[in-house]
Amino acid sequence: MRKLVYYVAATLDGFIAAPDGSYDFFPLVPEPDMLAHLVADYPQTLPTFAHAQFGIDRPEGRFDAVVMGRGTYDPGLAAGITSPYAHLQQYVFSRSLPPAAEPEVEIVADDPVAFVRALKTRDGKDIWLAGGGQLAGRLLPEIDELILKLNPVVVGSGIPLVSRDFDPRRFTLAETRPFDSGVVILRYTRSEDGRGSDG
């Protein structure tokens, strides 16, 4: 079965964006060692329009689909980018956006949990959850892997990594990779029980 992978940049205090949804406190262009890692291991998570800039011809990797909330989709849309990840099938959860003109973008008004559960059963590669916090909160029980690009910055408030009522979910640390810039990539897999405390 396909996995849902929440791959996202976060601050030390657990935020993925400012209160207004902006994220310019994260580096626009990663440091060279981090960029080399992204291009080699996660090229599909870079926007299609940036591929030529980073020397990516065909972004091969573990994903063939991305799911995101409207807040994640809107910044590109405001800049006239209607298909930010044209190399992937894109599912945008929104009850107010009209249908997309691009065949690789589907606006989904259905329940995200039921939709993603069904998507996991279809043939294909893993599914990237790009954000945001509210969608991640709803999909938390379906997240199989959590990959955090932990940035060395504290912002105090903003959009949290996950926005959800108190509901502890356990993950197991699978990999730690530090970079010279101070960014640390932490990869977690969902624990077998997935719930509560050790007791």
PyMOL commands that set and color helices and strands:
alter all, ss='L'
color gray80, all
select helices_A, chain A and resi 32-41+43-45+48-50+70-78+112-121+133-142
alter helices_A, ss='H'
color red, helices_A
select strands_A, chain A and resi 4-11+15-17+63-69+89-93+105-108+126-131+145-151+159-160+171-178+184-190
alter strands_A, ss='S'
color yellow, strands_A
deselect
rebuild
show_as cartoon
